[in-house]
Amino acid sequence: MGASTGNRWPGGIIPYIVSPNFVGVNDLNQALASLEAVTNLRFVRRLSEQDTFVEVINSTQKCSSPIGRHGGGGGQTVGCAPFGFGIGSIIHEFCHAAGMIHEQSRSDRKNFVTIQEANIQAGEGRNFRRISNSRNGSVYNFQSIMHYSANAFSNGNGPTIVPVISGTALNGSILPTALDIAWLNTEYPTLGVVRRSDSASGAGEIAELAMQGLQGNADRLITVVRTASGLLKLIEWRISSLGGVDRITDSGNAAGSASHIDIARGPTSSIFITAIRSASGKLKLISWSAPGGTIQRQGDSGNAAGAATQIRIVALTDTCFVIACRASNGNLFLISWRLNADGSLTRLADSATAAGEAQSVSMTLIRSSGADHLVATTVRTGSGRLRLIVWNINSNLGTISRRGDSGNDMSVTKICGRLSSEARFTPSRRRNSDSRSSVPQFLVTLE
């Protein structure tokens, strides 16, 4: 099944860095991704506060790694020869780093194999030493990725490893076997909380931010920020399969001053919309595209809206969007918009006086049926009460109608982020069994 020794990595999280001259980066990425796919191990780019980590380096002749986690600070090297070894060898060495030993070195090996010391090359005997304090699985794994072949390091006088039971094959796998995987998941039975990496100095100081993925690009996203100088800026990032973060481009000076920012994109659209409070204090929508590593401004809503704060935007379709905001009179206000082919935005309709006062605002799309879309807003009222309001918005006409609300359900101090949604909706409060939950949930069903 497997065998290990040494210290485990807390939470199965192994921080690592890669030497600048290491030539097998693609093989390394594939090796680590394949281990992550079948085990609870997680490999993360080392952050400065992680004082124990693995450093991947080139090795001139063979691959090597310490066994398990070596504490005390500093890196422990995994050396991988750049030519002729490949993904399987990298996996083998990272299994060592995780604590696995060579299967033929486990403390109970005499029950399964015999080491022919006279046939081992000079200077290679350490690779065959028995580890008396190993943690052993219940099954000896003759096919393990950690098992040597019968003639490994032979001096030409015969095999170095002979099975106790004649005829047993020693065909060490180039990939982890089912028993290898089971053993690693025995050693590391649960996933830790993984911080993959960060953007380091890839962005400056900001005052506000929002985020949106790009259509058809699972590894790219857009952050929209209010910079320290008060300007709106969009930044495109690429996220690698192992969590690395690279800054691709930004919008430059294509937008002016902004606050109360948010961003949305239609379900299948490559165009995304930022909703902001402009320097004049008015609501403005701006459309953007991100073709080929650039961010380009397409159009905006002009002066079609008045003063607003606490701005939230939700996409109903690729071309219809709804804004929830706090209007100049302090009331919640919803406006529907149409995205035109030239990137401009046309105001369709609004909620008029159908909503009351709001100190804080959040919004989510609940469900869609044809052109009718059910949207929920939550607000903190002037008296400090939480209120959830359900709306129906027609994406063809833009009409907005209020369907119901939760009444004066509870007191809150602040509303953060976006709502999460469920499939069925009408105002009825749902509490935890101890009636003390600070995160209220609502079940809303349509009459």
HUZI-V321961 format. One record per backbone hydrogen bond with DSSP energy under -1.0 kcal/mol. NH is the residue of the N-H (numbers start at 1). CO is the residue of the C=O. Records with the same first field share a line. If there is no record, write none. Layout:
# HUZI-V321961
NH=CO  CO
This chain:
# HUZI-V321961
4=135
5=99
12=9
13=10
14=42
16=44
17=54
19=56
22=19
28=24
29=25
30=26
31=27
32=28
33=29
34=30
35=31
36=32
37=33
39=35
42=12
44=14
46=16
50=47
53=74
54=15
55=76
56=17
57=78
59=80
64=79
68=96
69=7
74=51
76=53
78=55
79=64
80=57
90=86
91=87
92=88
93=89
94=90
95=91
96=92
97=93
98=94
99=96
100=95
101=3
103=146
105=102
106=103
109=106
111=108
112=109
113=109
114=162
116=160
117=115
119=116
120=117
121=153
124=121
127=124
128=125
131=105
134=131
135=4
137=2
144=141
147=144
152=149
154=151
155=119
160=150
161=150
162=114
164=112
168=165
173=143
181=177
182=178
183=179
184=180
185=181
187=183
188=184
192=11
202=199
207=226
210=224
212=222
214=220
217=214
220=217
221=237
222=212
223=235
224=210
225=233
226=208
227=231
228=205
230=227
232=256
233=225
235=223
236=249
237=221
238=246
239=219
240=244
243=240
246=238
248=236
251=234
254=251
258=230
259=277
262=275
264=273
272=288
273=264
274=286
275=262
276=284
277=259
278=282
281=278
283=306
284=276
286=274
287=299
288=272
289=296
296=289
298=287
301=285
304=301
308=281
309=326
312=324
314=322
316=320
317=320
321=337
322=314
323=335
324=312
325=333
326=309
327=331
330=327
332=356
333=325
335=323
336=349
337=321
338=346
339=319
340=344
343=340
345=300
346=338
348=336
351=334
354=351
358=330
359=380
362=378
364=376
366=374
367=374
369=372
372=369
373=393
374=367
375=391
376=364
377=389
378=362
379=387
380=360
381=385
384=381
386=410
387=379
389=377
390=404
391=375
392=401
393=373
394=399
395=371
398=394
401=392
403=390
404=390
406=388
409=386  407
412=384
426=444
430=441
435=432
441=430
443=428
444=424
445=425
